[in-house]
Amino acid sequence: MPSLNKRRILQGSASNLLRVFLSMLVSLVLPPFLVHRMSTAEYGAWVLILQFGAYVNFLDLGLSTAISKFVAEYDASGDLEAGRRLVSTAFTALCVVSALALIALVVIVWYLPRVFHQMPAALVPEARLAMLAVGISTSLALPLSVFASIFNGLQRYGFPTALYTATRVGSAVALVIIVLLHGSLVEMAVTIAIFNVLTGLLQMYGWWHLLRERIGFTPFLFDRNAGRRLGEYCGVLSIWTLGNIFISGLDTAIVARYDFAHTAFYAVAGSATNFMLMLVGNLMSPLLPALSTAQLHRNPEEMGSLIIKTTRYGALLLCALGAPLVVGAYPLLTAWVGRDYAAKGALFLRLLVIGNVIRQLAGPYSLTLIAMGKQRLATASPAAEAVVNLVASVLLAKRMGALGVALGTVIGAVVGFVLHILLSMSLTQRVAEIRRSEFFKEGLLRPMLCLAPLILLVPRWRGDMLLPFPPLWLVLGAVACVGIAWLVAINAGERATARAFLHRLT
């Protein structure tokens, strides 16, 4: 029975990890630089402008995921013609979506002062022009993202990583120069726009020189069979994508609508949370093309075991990344962006991390279903989470401001996770046989036991101090957490593999 290509998966994870560390490095440097040179209102407007650009990227409605999945399958079967038709059809569909996004963008920009009525009037003209620049460039680059998806589907990660590195660093350096020269929001936005379009064009250039012989492309070709297959796959996946917009994408906009004064502080907390999400997501994403081919040779019981195993790894990673952010929110933010932002953003950070850890616990399960093309069986959970998150965030924001939006994220995450356990797993037993008791015991409880020392230290926790625990207790707690993770969260075979890897490094 064919197994997952571990080498390809590790190469993809390593490549994505490099991208994450680079993105984190840029994201660590830019916010402190900006918040100390921009007023809180200006920085709040800037993150809102970038958020609207991100909304356009959400509108691929799962097509990027579909391209990666089907390209991997067509390449494995040698059906290059089917791959060409599918990529071309996806490109054409994204061109239509891009045009619709441009129309929606113009409407939003026109009504900007009414929607965000707390935004200072002096910022509105600049914010309008800046939002247009970022939104238009992102819309133009959206169809070109199909070429990056081809690289992912063929598990060729070198060129995308090099391109991402160059454009990410280049845009960051350009922004720093503009801010040092006292540039406006419009000039900053135009810089981002240039790099957005350049990145898309270079993705196409890379495909042309490296991959066009394996996966062809015909501009504006729409094949009915390919369109039907994409529609069947993305029809349900688009609900997941739209759900993600309501779950996390609208947070900044809701805060700006009801509590604009705290937009900058909430955005900083959201950026810190995104560090964790980027790292987890990029480490797990190479599993998608690998699972797309391997699932054809595995029975439901084997797929269920694989989900539990990857859930254990994912939960351990979430504990390792989430616990320091929750416990040390105040000192970490103080060191990063200063005491003022830390005092007003630490609670937001804690709640956002907790909420996203809860929802990411079901991430490996969701990723496996997407790879198998069975996401329709688990649609109720993301749909319900999106509705609950949005409604709770809006209602609580009216009463509590930005804090209510953060609480809405936690409430929605709990609802989504519970529905996955109670409903989704019942509906997917035929494709992935999972015993809930084993899922909780092996997938969740074992890795989460490493948090026990921190839980015991809660009475000594000083949340708003630069040192959250007395030094000796902090060291002992950290050592105990690592020890439990080594002895309990991973098994003997995995420990042996880790020792061998460390031995080769030394």
RODRENVEX-869076 format. One record per residue (C-alpha): x, y, z; residue in three letters. Coordinates in steps of 0.001 Angstrom, whole numbers, plus 500000, padded with zeros to 6 digits. Layout:
BEGIN
((X, Y, Z), "ALA");
...
REM end
This chain:
BEGIN
((500000, 500000, 500000), "MET");
((501507, 503381, 499021), "PRO");
((502332, 505628, 501940), "SER");
((502539, 509368, 502293), "LEU");
((505688, 510816, 500737), "ASN");
((507248, 511950, 504010), "LYS");
((510198, 513556, 502264), "ARG");
((507942, 515768, 500147), "ARG");
((505827, 516634, 503179), "ILE");
((508897, 517537, 505230), "LEU");
((510273, 519601, 502332), "GLN");
((506964, 521432, 502098), "GLY");
((506813, 521980, 505848), "SER");
((510408, 523213, 505908), "ALA");
((509751, 525566, 503000), "SER");
((506583, 526879, 504605), "ASN");
((508380, 527161, 507923), "LEU");
((510992, 529375, 506293), "LEU");
((508211, 531545, 504890), "ARG");
((506556, 531729, 508292), "VAL");
((509753, 532734, 510071), "PHE");
((510391, 535375, 507431), "LEU");
((506828, 536639, 507712), "SER");
((507124, 536653, 511491), "MET");
((510408, 538544, 511294), "LEU");
((508852, 541203, 509078), "VAL");
((505704, 541280, 511202), "SER");
((507789, 541602, 514356), "LEU");
((509743, 544545, 512987), "VAL");
((507033, 546516, 511174), "LEU");
((504287, 546993, 513833), "PRO");
((506599, 548485, 516507), "PRO");
((508125, 550714, 513861), "PHE");
((504696, 551873, 512675), "LEU");
((502979, 552298, 516052), "VAL");
((505752, 554572, 517283), "HIS");
((505554, 556766, 514170), "ARG");
((501804, 556818, 513571), "MET");
((498959, 557884, 515818), "SER");
((496640, 555124, 517070), "THR");
((493944, 556434, 514717), "ALA");
((496298, 556320, 511713), "GLU");
((497521, 552832, 512579), "TYR");
((493937, 551676, 513109), "GLY");
((493000, 553000, 509674), "ALA");
((496064, 551315, 508128), "TRP");
((495240, 547849, 509486), "VAL");
((491651, 548321, 508351), "LEU");
((492887, 549116, 504817), "ILE");
((495038, 545977, 504771), "LEU");
((492130, 543938, 506102), "GLN");
((489948, 544917, 503157), "PHE");
((492697, 543746, 500835), "GLY");
((492658, 540422, 502688), "ALA");
((488902, 540134, 502097), "TYR");
((489558, 540008, 498349), "VAL");
((491919, 537059, 498816), "ASN");
((489190, 535228, 500715), "PHE");
((487051, 535429, 497573), "LEU");
((488958, 532638, 495856), "ASP");
((486267, 530523, 497590), "LEU");
((488501, 527511, 497935), "GLY");
((489709, 527452, 494321), "LEU");
((493373, 527583, 495355), "SER");
((492871, 524542, 497552), "THR");
((490995, 522772, 494767), "ALA");
((493751, 523460, 492233), "ILE");
((496419, 522062, 494565), "SER");
((494354, 518950, 495218), "LYS");
((493379, 518168, 491622), "PHE");
((496748, 519082, 490126), "VAL");
((498354, 516589, 492527), "ALA");
((495885, 513904, 491446), "GLU");
((496155, 514608, 487699), "TYR");
((499932, 514683, 487878), "ASP");
((499963, 511346, 489722), "ALA");
((497679, 509778, 487090), "SER");
((499490, 511425, 484149), "GLY");
((496343, 513160, 482858), "ASP");
((498025, 516438, 481879), "LEU");
((495204, 517566, 479587), "GLU");
((492681, 517401, 482416), "ALA");
((495089, 519443, 484550), "GLY");
((495350, 522117, 481841), "ARG");
((491578, 522399, 481516), "ARG");
((491086, 522614, 485253), "LEU");
((493728, 525323, 485817), "VAL");
((492415, 527365, 482883), "SER");
((488842, 527079, 484116), "THR");
((489846, 528143, 487621), "ALA");
((491694, 531164, 486194), "PHE");
((488608, 532221, 484226), "THR");
((486380, 531822, 487290), "ALA");
((488740, 533935, 489390), "LEU");
((488706, 536665, 486720), "CYS");
((484930, 536886, 487137), "VAL");
((485250, 536930, 490937), "VAL");
((487910, 539629, 490636), "SER");
((485577, 541838, 488586), "ALA");
((482792, 541416, 491159), "LEU");
((485242, 542243, 493952), "ALA");
((486171, 545502, 492218), "LEU");
((482504, 546531, 492041), "ILE");
((481975, 545688, 495726), "ALA");
((485122, 547608, 496626), "LEU");
((483888, 550793, 494964), "VAL");
((480588, 550561, 496870), "VAL");
((482358, 550023, 500205), "ILE");
((484734, 552920, 499626), "VAL");
((481820, 555196, 498741), "TRP");
((480009, 554371, 502001), "TYR");
((483168, 554307, 504150), "LEU");
((482281, 557330, 506349), "PRO");
((478842, 555876, 507107), "ARG");
((480073, 552386, 507947), "VAL");
((483000, 553545, 510100), "PHE");
((481463, 556699, 511504), "HIS");
((483923, 556831, 514432), "GLN");
((486907, 557217, 512101), "MET");
((488310, 560774, 512338), "PRO");
((486996, 562839, 509429), "ALA");
((490506, 563991, 508514), "ALA");
((491517, 560380, 507772), "LEU");
((488574, 559507, 505520), "VAL");
((489877, 560925, 502171), "PRO");
((493247, 559203, 502551), "GLU");
((491662, 555988, 503756), "ALA");
((489392, 555904, 500702), "ARG");
((492220, 556267, 498201), "LEU");
((494448, 553837, 500074), "ALA");
((491696, 551226, 500262), "MET");
((491109, 551549, 496514), "LEU");
((494814, 551075, 495758), "ALA");
((495183, 547954, 497907), "VAL");
((491824, 546487, 496881), "GLY");
((492310, 546976, 493140), "ILE");
((495806, 545487, 493176), "SER");
((494656, 542473, 495199), "THR");
((491751, 541923, 492794), "SER");
((494101, 542028, 489790), "LEU");
((496498, 539569, 491444), "ALA");
((493745, 537137, 492506), "LEU");
((493493, 535192, 489197), "PRO");
((497283, 534916, 489032), "LEU");
((497261, 532967, 492307), "SER");
((496414, 529834, 490287), "VAL");
((500089, 529563, 489344), "PHE");
((501181, 529459, 492990), "ALA");
((498601, 526711, 493537), "SER");
((500170, 524690, 490700), "ILE");
((503518, 524807, 492495), "PHE");
((501842, 523648, 495713), "ASN");
((499964, 520844, 493962), "GLY");
((503166, 519538, 492390), "LEU");
((504941, 519958, 495730), "GLN");
((507544, 522259, 494177), "ARG");
((508144, 524714, 496981), "TYR");
((511493, 526292, 496097), "GLY");
((510388, 529019, 493683), "PHE");
((507317, 530171, 495681), "PRO");
((509452, 530401, 498822), "THR");
((512141, 532446, 497070), "ALA");
((509522, 534729, 495521), "LEU");
((507711, 535196, 498818), "TYR");
((510998, 536017, 500530), "THR");
((511959, 538638, 497981), "ALA");
((508579, 540374, 497784), "THR");
((507886, 540244, 501510), "ARG");
((511229, 541771, 502424), "VAL");
((511048, 544242, 499545), "GLY");
((507614, 545552, 500517), "SER");
((508629, 545841, 504177), "ALA");
((511766, 547820, 503348), "VAL");
((509791, 550084, 501025), "ALA");
((507199, 550773, 503747), "LEU");
((509912, 551626, 506252), "VAL");
((511470, 554110, 503831), "ILE");
((508112, 555757, 503109), "ILE");
((507287, 556115, 506818), "VAL");
((510743, 557545, 507539), "LEU");
((510102, 560102, 504794), "LEU");
((506773, 560944, 506485), "HIS");
((504747, 559465, 503621), "GLY");
((500970, 559314, 503669), "SER");
((498594, 556353, 503933), "LEU");
((498056, 556614, 500180), "VAL");
((501776, 556312, 499436), "GLU");
((502009, 553298, 501749), "MET");
((499032, 551692, 500036), "ALA");
((500410, 552289, 496533), "VAL");
((503618, 550554, 497613), "THR");
((501677, 547494, 498769), "ILE");
((499675, 547599, 495523), "ALA");
((502817, 547520, 493375), "ILE");
((504159, 544495, 495224), "PHE");
((500782, 542723, 495031), "ASN");
((500689, 542949, 491236), "VAL");
((504409, 542197, 490892), "LEU");
((504047, 539036, 492984), "THR");
((501191, 537774, 490814), "GLY");
((503099, 538401, 487591), "LEU");
((506223, 536689, 488922), "LEU");
((504153, 533654, 489938), "GLN");
((503046, 533347, 486325), "MET");
((506626, 533852, 485127), "TYR");
((507804, 531033, 487401), "GLY");
((505145, 528650, 486075), "TRP");
((506070, 529524, 482465), "TRP");
((509752, 528708, 482918), "HIS");
((509495, 525763, 485323), "LEU");
((506186, 523931, 485083), "LEU");
((504336, 524646, 481854), "ARG");
((505421, 521297, 480382), "GLU");
((503770, 519436, 483262), "ARG");
((500621, 521534, 483677), "ILE");
((499506, 523664, 480755), "GLY");
((497321, 526764, 480748), "PHE");
((494997, 528441, 478233), "THR");
((493770, 531957, 479140), "PRO");
((489996, 532391, 479519), "PHE");
((489214, 528785, 478666), "LEU");
((486177, 527457, 480513), "PHE");
((485676, 523712, 480364), "ASP");
((482253, 522509, 481537), "ARG");
((483496, 519266, 483044), "ASN");
((486316, 521003, 484884), "ALA");
((483914, 523737, 485986), "GLY");
((481464, 521143, 487265), "ARG");
((484179, 519370, 489235), "ARG");
((485467, 522622, 490698), "LEU");
((481918, 523644, 491521), "GLY");
((481175, 520379, 493313), "GLU");
((484366, 520624, 495318), "TYR");
((484312, 524362, 496022), "CYS");
((480557, 524715, 496441), "GLY");
((480763, 523431, 499994), "VAL");
((484333, 524578, 500573), "LEU");
((483227, 528132, 499781), "SER");
((480963, 527935, 502815), "ILE");
((484058, 527131, 504862), "TRP");
((485904, 530033, 503228), "THR");
((483075, 532495, 503826), "LEU");
((482834, 531128, 507350), "GLY");
((486469, 532063, 507915), "ASN");
((485669, 535605, 506831), "ILE");
((482904, 535857, 509436), "PHE");
((484976, 534057, 512080), "ILE");
((488178, 536090, 511908), "SER");
((488138, 538338, 508845), "GLY");
((485446, 540710, 510077), "LEU");
((486833, 541196, 513583), "ASP");
((488865, 544290, 512756), "THR");
((485993, 545802, 510780), "ALA");
((483525, 545196, 513635), "ILE");
((485891, 546780, 516161), "VAL");
((486410, 549754, 513820), "ALA");
((482651, 550100, 513457), "ARG");
((481745, 550066, 517160), "TYR");
((484994, 550937, 518978), "ASP");
((487396, 552633, 516534), "PHE");
((489560, 553956, 519379), "ALA");
((490638, 550374, 520200), "HIS");
((491143, 549224, 516597), "THR");
((494935, 549621, 516717), "ALA");
((495229, 547722, 520030), "PHE");
((492978, 544911, 518818), "TYR");
((494913, 544698, 515549), "ALA");
((498226, 544298, 517393), "VAL");
((496725, 541461, 519442), "ALA");
((495379, 539921, 516244), "GLY");
((498810, 540131, 514612), "SER");
((500403, 538297, 517533), "ALA");
((497732, 535601, 517271), "THR");
((498396, 535300, 513558), "ASN");
((502011, 534359, 514290), "PHE");
((500737, 531189, 515900), "MET");
((498165, 530512, 513184), "LEU");
((500671, 531040, 510369), "MET");
((503136, 528632, 511899), "LEU");
((500537, 525918, 512514), "VAL");
((498883, 526391, 509123), "GLY");
((502081, 526311, 507104), "ASN");
((503387, 523243, 508918), "LEU");
((500154, 521373, 508234), "MET");
((499324, 522562, 504696), "SER");
((501805, 520252, 502864), "PRO");
((499622, 517365, 504041), "LEU");
((496866, 518418, 501599), "LEU");
((498394, 517288, 498280), "PRO");
((499942, 514244, 499963), "ALA");
((496617, 513180, 501461), "LEU");
((494838, 513824, 498160), "SER");
((496819, 511003, 496548), "THR");
((497292, 508711, 499555), "ALA");
((493610, 508618, 500544), "GLN");
((492870, 506591, 497414), "LEU");
((494778, 503672, 498944), "HIS");
((493664, 503881, 502579), "ARG");
((490523, 502519, 504209), "ASN");
((488338, 504526, 506647), "PRO");
((489983, 503002, 509722), "GLU");
((493440, 503999, 508515), "GLU");
((492251, 507516, 507709), "MET");
((490746, 507789, 511184), "GLY");
((494032, 506725, 512778), "SER");
((495877, 509260, 510643), "LEU");
((493527, 512042, 511795), "ILE");
((494087, 511165, 515455), "ILE");
((497847, 511100, 514972), "LYS");
((497984, 514460, 513180), "THR");
((495581, 515911, 515767), "THR");
((498035, 514897, 518505), "ARG");
((500879, 516646, 516696), "TYR");
((498723, 519701, 516045), "GLY");
((497520, 519927, 519659), "ALA");
((501086, 519648, 520958), "LEU");
((502157, 522434, 518614), "LEU");
((499212, 524604, 519674), "LEU");
((500083, 524094, 523343), "CYS");
((503724, 524983, 522721), "ALA");
((502809, 528169, 520853), "LEU");
((499619, 529206, 522627), "GLY");
((500613, 528827, 526278), "ALA");
((503431, 531444, 526194), "PRO");
((501117, 533905, 524416), "LEU");
((498377, 533500, 527031), "VAL");
((500629, 533461, 530090), "VAL");
((503067, 536106, 528891), "GLY");
((500728, 538342, 526883), "ALA");
((501597, 541507, 528796), "TYR");
((505425, 541171, 528869), "PRO");
((505537, 539966, 525251), "LEU");
((503456, 542899, 524003), "LEU");
((505439, 545299, 526185), "THR");
((508691, 544142, 524645), "ALA");
((507166, 544267, 521180), "TRP");
((505071, 547443, 520958), "VAL");
((505357, 549151, 524338), "GLY");
((503474, 549361, 527628), "ARG");
((500521, 551360, 526317), "ASP");
((499642, 548806, 523652), "TYR");
((500357, 545968, 526112), "ALA");
((498074, 547380, 528800), "ALA");
((495189, 547769, 526352), "LYS");
((495817, 544727, 524155), "GLY");
((496938, 541921, 526507), "ALA");
((493413, 540748, 527336), "LEU");
((492474, 540792, 523641), "PHE");
((495513, 538641, 522884), "LEU");
((494691, 536076, 525574), "ARG");
((491107, 535668, 524394), "LEU");
((492031, 535499, 520707), "LEU");
((494687, 532853, 521341), "VAL");
((492320, 530729, 523439), "ILE");
((489573, 530980, 520832), "GLY");
((491845, 530103, 517930), "ASN");
((493497, 527213, 519783), "VAL");
((490056, 525698, 520402), "ILE");
((489025, 525941, 516757), "ARG");
((492410, 524740, 515473), "GLN");
((492142, 521521, 517486), "LEU");
((489846, 520272, 514736), "ALA");
((492202, 521545, 512023), "GLY");
((493767, 518176, 511050), "PRO");
((490309, 516608, 510856), "TYR");
((489056, 519396, 508598), "SER");
((492201, 519311, 506441), "LEU");
((491834, 515561, 505876), "THR");
((488205, 515918, 504813), "LEU");
((489154, 518673, 502373), "ILE");
((491925, 516499, 500938), "ALA");
((489414, 513672, 500468), "MET");
((486839, 515993, 498917), "GLY");
((484358, 515147, 501705), "LYS");
((484079, 518563, 503340), "GLN");
((480349, 518690, 502558), "ARG");
((479822, 516153, 505351), "LEU");
((481205, 518580, 507933), "ALA");
((479766, 521890, 506734), "THR");
((477409, 522432, 509660), "ALA");
((480252, 523184, 512068), "SER");
((482011, 526033, 510212), "PRO");
((478655, 527468, 509143), "ALA");
((477335, 527483, 512705), "ALA");
((480608, 528852, 514065), "GLU");
((480536, 531678, 511531), "ALA");
((476970, 532682, 512404), "VAL");
((477490, 532427, 516172), "VAL");
((480806, 534284, 515993), "ASN");
((479388, 537121, 513911), "LEU");
((476187, 537536, 515926), "VAL");
((477959, 537282, 519290), "ALA");
((480714, 539683, 518211), "SER");
((478275, 542327, 516978), "VAL");
((475945, 542061, 519981), "LEU");
((478776, 542074, 522495), "LEU");
((480641, 544843, 520643), "ALA");
((477649, 547132, 521104), "LYS");
((477910, 546627, 524874), "ARG");
((481598, 545942, 525476), "MET");
((483439, 547302, 522444), "GLY");
((486535, 545433, 521253), "ALA");
((486431, 543068, 524242), "LEU");
((483057, 541794, 523055), "GLY");
((484506, 540947, 519627), "VAL");
((487269, 538876, 521256), "ALA");
((484703, 537066, 523415), "LEU");
((482655, 536386, 520279), "GLY");
((485659, 534567, 518808), "THR");
((485863, 532265, 521846), "VAL");
((482123, 531546, 521870), "ILE");
((482072, 530746, 518154), "GLY");
((485124, 528490, 518456), "ALA");
((483530, 526426, 521220), "VAL");
((480341, 525983, 519183), "VAL");
((482275, 524972, 516055), "GLY");
((484475, 522443, 517869), "PHE");
((481564, 520841, 519727), "VAL");
((479601, 520454, 516480), "LEU");
((482580, 518789, 514799), "HIS");
((482710, 516245, 517625), "ILE");
((478975, 515636, 518007), "LEU");
((477778, 515939, 514411), "LEU");
((480548, 515996, 511815), "SER");
((482364, 512918, 513081), "MET");
((479101, 510960, 513032), "SER");
((478539, 511854, 509377), "LEU");
((482091, 511048, 508246), "THR");
((482500, 507587, 509788), "GLN");
((482287, 505925, 506360), "ARG");
((485306, 507835, 505060), "VAL");
((487250, 508346, 508302), "ALA");
((486408, 505986, 511150), "GLU");
((487104, 507812, 514415), "ILE");
((486246, 506665, 517921), "ARG");
((485591, 509795, 519927), "ARG");
((487064, 508302, 523105), "SER");
((490332, 507595, 521298), "GLU");
((490236, 511024, 519652), "PHE");
((490009, 512733, 523042), "PHE");
((492446, 510425, 524812), "LYS");
((495150, 510126, 522152), "GLU");
((494560, 513210, 520033), "GLY");
((493838, 515805, 522707), "LEU");
((494459, 514651, 526288), "LEU");
((497995, 513294, 525796), "ARG");
((499456, 516462, 524285), "PRO");
((497497, 518778, 526572), "MET");
((498850, 517114, 529707), "LEU");
((502006, 519153, 529114), "CYS");
((500019, 522200, 530281), "LEU");
((499414, 520701, 533745), "ALA");
((502426, 522448, 535383), "PRO");
((501225, 525822, 534114), "LEU");
((497718, 525169, 535422), "ILE");
((499178, 524349, 538848), "LEU");
((501063, 527644, 538772), "LEU");
((497940, 529742, 538078), "VAL");
((497663, 530918, 541729), "PRO");
((501121, 532502, 541347), "ARG");
((500367, 534082, 537962), "TRP");
((500791, 537866, 537748), "ARG");
((499164, 538630, 534429), "GLY");
((500038, 542329, 534190), "ASP");
((503637, 542094, 535373), "MET");
((506729, 541930, 533189), "LEU");
((507556, 538572, 534813), "LEU");
((504309, 536549, 535021), "PRO");
((505770, 534001, 537509), "PHE");
((508588, 534106, 540069), "PRO");
((511808, 533170, 538211), "PRO");
((512381, 529803, 539926), "LEU");
((508785, 528696, 539411), "TRP");
((508908, 529823, 535781), "LEU");
((512000, 527679, 535080), "VAL");
((510625, 524645, 536930), "LEU");
((507265, 524943, 535162), "GLY");
((508860, 525183, 531718), "ALA");
((511101, 522158, 532377), "VAL");
((508139, 520146, 533649), "ALA");
((506067, 521040, 530557), "CYS");
((508857, 519931, 528213), "VAL");
((509398, 516730, 530176), "GLY");
((505720, 515759, 530045), "ILE");
((505584, 516539, 526333), "ALA");
((508603, 514270, 525721), "TRP");
((507418, 511373, 527890), "LEU");
((503657, 511472, 527344), "VAL");
((502721, 513432, 524216), "ALA");
((504933, 511414, 521867), "ILE");
((505489, 507656, 521810), "ASN");
((508669, 505587, 522023), "ALA");
((509093, 505309, 518253), "GLY");
((508752, 509055, 517812), "GLU");
((511271, 509680, 520589), "ARG");
((513715, 507341, 518863), "ALA");
((513219, 509190, 515575), "THR");
((513803, 512513, 517314), "ALA");
((517001, 511244, 518929), "ARG");
((518296, 509984, 515596), "ALA");
((517538, 513333, 513974), "PHE");
((519311, 515245, 516749), "LEU");
((522245, 512854, 516506), "HIS");
((522611, 513566, 512778), "ARG");
((522537, 517298, 513457), "LEU");
((525381, 517001, 515956), "THR");
REM end
